[in-house]
Amino acid sequence: MRKGPRLIAVTHSALTGTAASGDTAATYTLTVDALAFISPAE
């Protein structure tokens, strides 16, 4: 997927996280479902 024409379609995304507390930083996780469409070589 590094080279060539392609199209990406995100079908679903979700962001979850925990708040910062004391000396602990906030953390986040992003989950993405996607479809990749690749054009065949000519």
PDBQT receptor file of N, H, CA, C and O in Angstrom, charges set to zero:
ATOM      1  N   MET A   1       0.821  -1.196   0.000  1.00  0.00    +0.000 N 
ATOM      2  CA  MET A   1       0.000   0.000   0.000  1.00  0.00    +0.000 C 
ATOM      3  C   MET A   1       0.862   1.256   0.000  1.00  0.00    +0.000 C 
ATOM      4  O   MET A   1       0.339   2.369   0.048  1.00  0.00    +0.000 OA
ATOM      5  N   ARG A   2       2.147   1.087  -0.052  1.00  0.00    +0.000 N 
ATOM      6  H   ARG A   2       2.572   0.183  -0.091  1.00  0.00    +0.000 HD
ATOM      7  CA  ARG A   2       3.022   2.253  -0.011  1.00  0.00    +0.000 C 
ATOM      8  C   ARG A   2       2.951   3.066  -1.293  1.00  0.00    +0.000 C 
ATOM      9  O   ARG A   2       2.992   4.295  -1.242  1.00  0.00    +0.000 OA
ATOM     10  N   LYS A   3       2.843   2.401  -2.456  1.00  0.00    +0.000 N 
ATOM     11  H   LYS A   3       2.810   1.403  -2.498  1.00  0.00    +0.000 HD
ATOM     12  CA  LYS A   3       2.827   3.110  -3.731  1.00  0.00    +0.000 C 
ATOM     13  C   LYS A   3       1.535   2.814  -4.489  1.00  0.00    +0.000 C 
ATOM     14  O   LYS A   3       0.875   1.800  -4.261  1.00  0.00    +0.000 OA
ATOM     15  N   GLY A   4       1.204   3.707  -5.375  1.00  0.00    +0.000 N 
ATOM     16  H   GLY A   4       1.740   4.531  -5.560  1.00  0.00    +0.000 HD
ATOM     17  CA  GLY A   4       0.081   3.478  -6.262  1.00  0.00    +0.000 C 
ATOM     18  C   GLY A   4      -1.199   4.141  -5.801  1.00  0.00    +0.000 C 
ATOM     19  O   GLY A   4      -1.315   4.568  -4.652  1.00  0.00    +0.000 OA
ATOM     20  N   PRO A   5      -2.161   4.224  -6.710  1.00  0.00    +0.000 N 
ATOM     21  CA  PRO A   5      -3.438   4.864  -6.371  1.00  0.00    +0.000 C 
ATOM     22  C   PRO A   5      -4.252   3.999  -5.407  1.00  0.00    +0.000 C 
ATOM     23  O   PRO A   5      -4.356   2.784  -5.579  1.00  0.00    +0.000 OA
ATOM     24  N   ARG A   6      -4.807   4.628  -4.421  1.00  0.00    +0.000 N 
ATOM     25  H   ARG A   6      -4.721   5.615  -4.281  1.00  0.00    +0.000 HD
ATOM     26  CA  ARG A   6      -5.644   3.914  -3.457  1.00  0.00    +0.000 C 
ATOM     27  C   ARG A   6      -6.598   4.912  -2.794  1.00  0.00    +0.000 C 
ATOM     28  O   ARG A   6      -6.402   6.127  -2.842  1.00  0.00    +0.000 OA
ATOM     29  N   LEU A   7      -7.614   4.356  -2.189  1.00  0.00    +0.000 N 
ATOM     30  H   LEU A   7      -7.773   3.370  -2.150  1.00  0.00    +0.000 HD
ATOM     31  CA  LEU A   7      -8.628   5.149  -1.510  1.00  0.00    +0.000 C 
ATOM     32  C   LEU A   7      -8.914   4.478  -0.182  1.00  0.00    +0.000 C 
ATOM     33  O   LEU A   7      -9.045   3.255  -0.132  1.00  0.00    +0.000 OA
ATOM     34  N   ILE A   8      -9.015   5.237   0.887  1.00  0.00    +0.000 N 
ATOM     35  H   ILE A   8      -8.908   6.231   0.846  1.00  0.00    +0.000 HD
ATOM     36  CA  ILE A   8      -9.313   4.705   2.211  1.00  0.00    +0.000 C 
ATOM     37  C   ILE A   8     -10.678   5.244   2.645  1.00  0.00    +0.000 C 
ATOM     38  O   ILE A   8     -10.931   6.445   2.550  1.00  0.00    +0.000 OA
ATOM     39  N   ALA A   9     -11.547   4.366   3.116  1.00  0.00    +0.000 N 
ATOM     40  H   ALA A   9     -11.342   3.391   3.193  1.00  0.00    +0.000 HD
ATOM     41  CA  ALA A   9     -12.865   4.762   3.617  1.00  0.00    +0.000 C 
ATOM     42  C   ALA A   9     -12.977   4.326   5.077  1.00  0.00    +0.000 C 
ATOM     43  O   ALA A   9     -12.920   3.133   5.375  1.00  0.00    +0.000 OA
ATOM     44  N   VAL A  10     -13.134   5.280   5.978  1.00  0.00    +0.000 N 
ATOM     45  H   VAL A  10     -13.179   6.249   5.736  1.00  0.00    +0.000 HD
ATOM     46  CA  VAL A  10     -13.330   4.967   7.397  1.00  0.00    +0.000 C 
ATOM     47  C   VAL A  10     -14.789   4.592   7.592  1.00  0.00    +0.000 C 
ATOM     48  O   VAL A  10     -15.683   5.371   7.262  1.00  0.00    +0.000 OA
ATOM     49  N   THR A  11     -15.034   3.396   8.130  1.00  0.00    +0.000 N 
ATOM     50  H   THR A  11     -14.307   2.763   8.398  1.00  0.00    +0.000 HD
ATOM     51  CA  THR A  11     -16.406   2.937   8.322  1.00  0.00    +0.000 C 
ATOM     52  C   THR A  11     -16.885   3.116   9.759  1.00  0.00    +0.000 C 
ATOM     53  O   THR A  11     -18.089   3.218   9.995  1.00  0.00    +0.000 OA
ATOM     54  N   HIS A  12     -15.960   3.157  10.730  1.00  0.00    +0.000 N 
ATOM     55  H   HIS A  12     -14.982   3.075  10.538  1.00  0.00    +0.000 HD
ATOM     56  CA  HIS A  12     -16.325   3.340  12.129  1.00  0.00    +0.000 C 
ATOM     57  C   HIS A  12     -15.092   3.792  12.895  1.00  0.00    +0.000 C 
ATOM     58  O   HIS A  12     -13.977   3.366  12.595  1.00  0.00    +0.000 OA
ATOM     59  N   SER A  13     -15.295   4.651  13.880  1.00  0.00    +0.000 N 
ATOM     60  H   SER A  13     -16.201   4.996  14.124  1.00  0.00    +0.000 HD
ATOM     61  CA  SER A  13     -14.196   5.041  14.757  1.00  0.00    +0.000 C 
ATOM     62  C   SER A  13     -14.725   5.220  16.173  1.00  0.00    +0.000 C 
ATOM     63  O   SER A  13     -15.884   5.584  16.373  1.00  0.00    +0.000 OA
ATOM     64  N   ALA A  14     -13.861   4.960  17.159  1.00  0.00    +0.000 N 
ATOM     65  H   ALA A  14     -12.919   4.665  16.997  1.00  0.00    +0.000 HD
ATOM     66  CA  ALA A  14     -14.238   5.112  18.562  1.00  0.00    +0.000 C 
ATOM     67  C   ALA A  14     -13.033   5.609  19.335  1.00  0.00    +0.000 C 
ATOM     68  O   ALA A  14     -11.923   5.107  19.157  1.00  0.00    +0.000 OA
ATOM     69  N   LEU A  15     -13.249   6.595  20.195  1.00  0.00    +0.000 N 
ATOM     70  H   LEU A  15     -14.151   7.002  20.340  1.00  0.00    +0.000 HD
ATOM     71  CA  LEU A  15     -12.195   7.143  21.032  1.00  0.00    +0.000 C 
ATOM     72  C   LEU A  15     -12.559   6.885  22.492  1.00  0.00    +0.000 C 
ATOM     73  O   LEU A  15     -13.638   7.263  22.949  1.00  0.00    +0.000 OA
ATOM     74  N   THR A  16     -11.653   6.242  23.214  1.00  0.00    +0.000 N 
ATOM     75  H   THR A  16     -10.776   5.935  22.843  1.00  0.00    +0.000 HD
ATOM     76  CA  THR A  16     -11.849   6.003  24.638  1.00  0.00    +0.000 C 
ATOM     77  C   THR A  16     -10.650   6.562  25.370  1.00  0.00    +0.000 C 
ATOM     78  O   THR A  16      -9.567   6.692  24.799  1.00  0.00    +0.000 OA
ATOM     79  N   GLY A  17     -10.840   6.891  26.629  1.00  0.00    +0.000 N 
ATOM     80  H   GLY A  17     -11.720   6.785  27.094  1.00  0.00    +0.000 HD
ATOM     81  CA  GLY A  17      -9.719   7.441  27.381  1.00  0.00    +0.000 C 
ATOM     82  C   GLY A  17      -9.960   7.450  28.870  1.00  0.00    +0.000 C 
ATOM     83  O   GLY A  17     -11.061   7.190  29.356  1.00  0.00    +0.000 OA
ATOM     84  N   THR A  18      -8.883   7.762  29.581  1.00  0.00    +0.000 N 
ATOM     85  H   THR A  18      -7.989   7.974  29.186  1.00  0.00    +0.000 HD
ATOM     86  CA  THR A  18      -8.950   7.919  31.028  1.00  0.00    +0.000 C 
ATOM     87  C   THR A  18      -8.432   9.303  31.372  1.00  0.00    +0.000 C 
ATOM     88  O   THR A  18      -7.500   9.802  30.741  1.00  0.00    +0.000 OA
ATOM     89  N   ALA A  19      -9.029   9.909  32.355  1.00  0.00    +0.000 N 
ATOM     90  H   ALA A  19      -9.786   9.504  32.868  1.00  0.00    +0.000 HD
ATOM     91  CA  ALA A  19      -8.652  11.255  32.767  1.00  0.00    +0.000 C 
ATOM     92  C   ALA A  19      -7.333  11.231  33.531  1.00  0.00    +0.000 C 
ATOM     93  O   ALA A  19      -6.958  10.234  34.149  1.00  0.00    +0.000 OA
ATOM     94  N   ALA A  20      -6.647  12.365  33.465  1.00  0.00    +0.000 N 
ATOM     95  H   ALA A  20      -6.951  13.175  32.964  1.00  0.00    +0.000 HD
ATOM     96  CA  ALA A  20      -5.415  12.508  34.236  1.00  0.00    +0.000 C 
ATOM     97  C   ALA A  20      -5.766  12.599  35.715  1.00  0.00    +0.000 C 
ATOM     98  O   ALA A  20      -6.784  13.180  36.092  1.00  0.00    +0.000 OA
ATOM     99  N   SER A  21      -4.898  12.009  36.553  1.00  0.00    +0.000 N 
ATOM    100  H   SER A  21      -4.071  11.537  36.247  1.00  0.00    +0.000 HD
ATOM    101  CA  SER A  21      -5.109  12.117  37.999  1.00  0.00    +0.000 C 
ATOM    102  C   SER A  21      -3.745  12.075  38.693  1.00  0.00    +0.000 C 
ATOM    103  O   SER A  21      -2.909  11.222  38.394  1.00  0.00    +0.000 OA
ATOM    104  N   GLY A  22      -3.540  12.989  39.604  1.00  0.00    +0.000 N 
ATOM    105  H   GLY A  22      -4.219  13.682  39.847  1.00  0.00    +0.000 HD
ATOM    106  CA  GLY A  22      -2.276  13.034  40.337  1.00  0.00    +0.000 C 
ATOM    107  C   GLY A  22      -1.097  13.177  39.395  1.00  0.00    +0.000 C 
ATOM    108  O   GLY A  22      -1.024  14.142  38.634  1.00  0.00    +0.000 OA
ATOM    109  N   ASP A  23      -0.177  12.230  39.437  1.00  0.00    +0.000 N 
ATOM    110  H   ASP A  23      -0.236  11.446  40.055  1.00  0.00    +0.000 HD
ATOM    111  CA  ASP A  23       1.001  12.295  38.571  1.00  0.00    +0.000 C 
ATOM    112  C   ASP A  23       0.872  11.411  37.328  1.00  0.00    +0.000 C 
ATOM    113  O   ASP A  23       1.860  11.148  36.644  1.00  0.00    +0.000 OA
ATOM    114  N   THR A  24      -0.345  10.958  37.042  1.00  0.00    +0.000 N 
ATOM    115  H   THR A  24      -1.148  11.172  37.598  1.00  0.00    +0.000 HD
ATOM    116  CA  THR A  24      -0.595  10.107  35.874  1.00  0.00    +0.000 C 
ATOM    117  C   THR A  24      -1.237  10.932  34.766  1.00  0.00    +0.000 C 
ATOM    118  O   THR A  24      -2.229  11.626  34.990  1.00  0.00    +0.000 OA
ATOM    119  N   ALA A  25      -0.665  10.851  33.571  1.00  0.00    +0.000 N 
ATOM    120  H   ALA A  25       0.141  10.287  33.389  1.00  0.00    +0.000 HD
ATOM    121  CA  ALA A  25      -1.203  11.586  32.422  1.00  0.00    +0.000 C 
ATOM    122  C   ALA A  25      -2.448  10.889  31.885  1.00  0.00    +0.000 C 
ATOM    123  O   ALA A  25      -2.657   9.695  32.103  1.00  0.00    +0.000 OA
ATOM    124  N   ALA A  26      -3.259  11.654  31.185  1.00  0.00    +0.000 N 
ATOM    125  H   ALA A  26      -3.090  12.623  31.007  1.00  0.00    +0.000 HD
ATOM    126  CA  ALA A  26      -4.435  11.087  30.523  1.00  0.00    +0.000 C 
ATOM    127  C   ALA A  26      -3.975  10.171  29.394  1.00  0.00    +0.000 C 
ATOM    128  O   ALA A  26      -2.946  10.425  28.767  1.00  0.00    +0.000 OA
ATOM    129  N   THR A  27      -4.730   9.113  29.134  1.00  0.00    +0.000 N 
ATOM    130  H   THR A  27      -5.566   8.907  29.643  1.00  0.00    +0.000 HD
ATOM    131  CA  THR A  27      -4.420   8.209  28.030  1.00  0.00    +0.000 C 
ATOM    132  C   THR A  27      -5.652   8.063  27.149  1.00  0.00    +0.000 C 
ATOM    133  O   THR A  27      -6.786   8.092  27.627  1.00  0.00    +0.000 OA
ATOM    134  N   TYR A  28      -5.408   7.906  25.859  1.00  0.00    +0.000 N 
ATOM    135  H   TYR A  28      -4.487   7.882  25.471  1.00  0.00    +0.000 HD
ATOM    136  CA  TYR A  28      -6.489   7.769  24.892  1.00  0.00    +0.000 C 
ATOM    137  C   TYR A  28      -6.175   6.628  23.944  1.00  0.00    +0.000 C 
ATOM    138  O   TYR A  28      -5.013   6.355  23.644  1.00  0.00    +0.000 OA
ATOM    139  N   THR A  29      -7.234   5.957  23.469  1.00  0.00    +0.000 N 
ATOM    140  H   THR A  29      -8.178   6.179  23.712  1.00  0.00    +0.000 HD
ATOM    141  CA  THR A  29      -7.112   4.913  22.460  1.00  0.00    +0.000 C 
ATOM    142  C   THR A  29      -8.106   5.221  21.344  1.00  0.00    +0.000 C 
ATOM    143  O   THR A  29      -9.299   5.394  21.592  1.00  0.00    +0.000 OA
ATOM    144  N   LEU A  30      -7.604   5.286  20.123  1.00  0.00    +0.000 N 
ATOM    145  H   LEU A  30      -6.635   5.145  19.922  1.00  0.00    +0.000 HD
ATOM    146  CA  LEU A  30      -8.456   5.490  18.950  1.00  0.00    +0.000 C 
ATOM    147  C   LEU A  30      -8.496   4.186  18.170  1.00  0.00    +0.000 C 
ATOM    148  O   LEU A  30      -7.460   3.656  17.768  1.00  0.00    +0.000 OA
ATOM    149  N   THR A  31      -9.710   3.674  17.960  1.00  0.00    +0.000 N 
ATOM    150  H   THR A  31     -10.551   4.105  18.287  1.00  0.00    +0.000 HD
ATOM    151  CA  THR A  31      -9.909   2.450  17.184  1.00  0.00    +0.000 C 
ATOM    152  C   THR A  31     -10.617   2.833  15.891  1.00  0.00    +0.000 C 
ATOM    153  O   THR A  31     -11.645   3.511  15.912  1.00  0.00    +0.000 OA
ATOM    154  N   VAL A  32     -10.059   2.392  14.767  1.00  0.00    +0.000 N 
ATOM    155  H   VAL A  32      -9.225   1.841  14.750  1.00  0.00    +0.000 HD
ATOM    156  CA  VAL A  32     -10.611   2.746  13.456  1.00  0.00    +0.000 C 
ATOM    157  C   VAL A  32     -10.827   1.486  12.634  1.00  0.00    +0.000 C 
ATOM    158  O   VAL A  32      -9.935   0.646  12.522  1.00  0.00    +0.000 OA
ATOM    159  N   ASP A  33     -12.022   1.361  12.058  1.00  0.00    +0.000 N 
ATOM    160  H   ASP A  33     -12.747   2.044  12.149  1.00  0.00    +0.000 HD
ATOM    161  CA  ASP A  33     -12.311   0.320  11.070  1.00  0.00    +0.000 C 
ATOM    162  C   ASP A  33     -12.314   1.024   9.718  1.00  0.00    +0.000 C 
ATOM    163  O   ASP A  33     -12.982   2.045   9.551  1.00  0.00    +0.000 OA
ATOM    164  N   ALA A  34     -11.579   0.489   8.759  1.00  0.00    +0.000 N 
ATOM    165  H   ALA A  34     -11.037  -0.340   8.895  1.00  0.00    +0.000 HD
ATOM    166  CA  ALA A  34     -11.468   1.134   7.463  1.00  0.00    +0.000 C 
ATOM    167  C   ALA A  34     -11.413   0.102   6.339  1.00  0.00    +0.000 C 
ATOM    168  O   ALA A  34     -11.057  -1.058   6.546  1.00  0.00    +0.000 OA
ATOM    169  N   LEU A  35     -11.774   0.557   5.160  1.00  0.00    +0.000 N 
ATOM    170  H   LEU A  35     -12.063   1.500   4.992  1.00  0.00    +0.000 HD
ATOM    171  CA  LEU A  35     -11.661  -0.246   3.943  1.00  0.00    +0.000 C 
ATOM    172  C   LEU A  35     -10.634   0.419   3.040  1.00  0.00    +0.000 C 
ATOM    173  O   LEU A  35     -10.627   1.642   2.901  1.00  0.00    +0.000 OA
ATOM    174  N   ALA A  36      -9.773  -0.372   2.431  1.00  0.00    +0.000 N 
ATOM    175  H   ALA A  36      -9.778  -1.365   2.544  1.00  0.00    +0.000 HD
ATOM    176  CA  ALA A  36      -8.783   0.140   1.484  1.00  0.00    +0.000 C 
ATOM    177  C   ALA A  36      -9.140  -0.345   0.085  1.00  0.00    +0.000 C 
ATOM    178  O   ALA A  36      -9.294  -1.545  -0.142  1.00  0.00    +0.000 OA
ATOM    179  N   PHE A  37      -9.269   0.577  -0.836  1.00  0.00    +0.000 N 
ATOM    180  H   PHE A  37      -9.143   1.552  -0.652  1.00  0.00    +0.000 HD
ATOM    181  CA  PHE A  37      -9.551   0.246  -2.233  1.00  0.00    +0.000 C 
ATOM    182  C   PHE A  37      -8.298   0.537  -3.035  1.00  0.00    +0.000 C 
ATOM    183  O   PHE A  37      -7.788   1.657  -3.019  1.00  0.00    +0.000 OA
ATOM    184  N   ILE A  38      -7.798  -0.479  -3.742  1.00  0.00    +0.000 N 
ATOM    185  H   ILE A  38      -8.212  -1.389  -3.755  1.00  0.00    +0.000 HD
ATOM    186  CA  ILE A  38      -6.561  -0.336  -4.499  1.00  0.00    +0.000 C 
ATOM    187  C   ILE A  38      -6.846  -0.535  -5.976  1.00  0.00    +0.000 C 
ATOM    188  O   ILE A  38      -7.489  -1.508  -6.371  1.00  0.00    +0.000 OA
ATOM    189  N   SER A  39      -6.364   0.390  -6.786  1.00  0.00    +0.000 N 
ATOM    190  H   SER A  39      -5.842   1.181  -6.465  1.00  0.00    +0.000 HD
ATOM    191  CA  SER A  39      -6.560   0.287  -8.221  1.00  0.00    +0.000 C 
ATOM    192  C   SER A  39      -5.541  -0.696  -8.791  1.00  0.00    +0.000 C 
ATOM    193  O   SER A  39      -4.353  -0.598  -8.484  1.00  0.00    +0.000 OA
ATOM    194  N   PRO A  40      -5.994  -1.648  -9.625  1.00  0.00    +0.000 N 
ATOM    195  CA  PRO A  40      -5.056  -2.605 -10.217  1.00  0.00    +0.000 C 
ATOM    196  C   PRO A  40      -4.095  -1.897 -11.170  1.00  0.00    +0.000 C 
ATOM    197  O   PRO A  40      -4.438  -0.879 -11.770  1.00  0.00    +0.000 OA
ATOM    198  N   ALA A  41      -2.894  -2.445 -11.300  1.00  0.00    +0.000 N 
ATOM    199  H   ALA A  41      -2.615  -3.272 -10.812  1.00  0.00    +0.000 HD
ATOM    200  CA  ALA A  41      -1.899  -1.872 -12.220  1.00  0.00    +0.000 C 
ATOM    201  C   ALA A  41      -2.389  -1.982 -13.652  1.00  0.00    +0.000 C 
ATOM    202  O   ALA A  41      -3.036  -2.957 -14.033  1.00  0.00    +0.000 OA
ATOM    203  N   GLU A  42      -2.075  -0.984 -14.421  1.00  0.00    +0.000 N 
ATOM    204  H   GLU A  42      -1.549  -0.192 -14.111  1.00  0.00    +0.000 HD
ATOM    205  CA  GLU A  42      -2.491  -1.001 -15.839  1.00  0.00    +0.000 C 
ATOM    206  C   GLU A  42      -1.399  -1.543 -16.705  1.00  0.00    +0.000 C 
ATOM    207  O   GLU A  42      -1.564  -1.634 -17.921  1.00  0.00    +0.000 OA
TER     208      GLU A  42
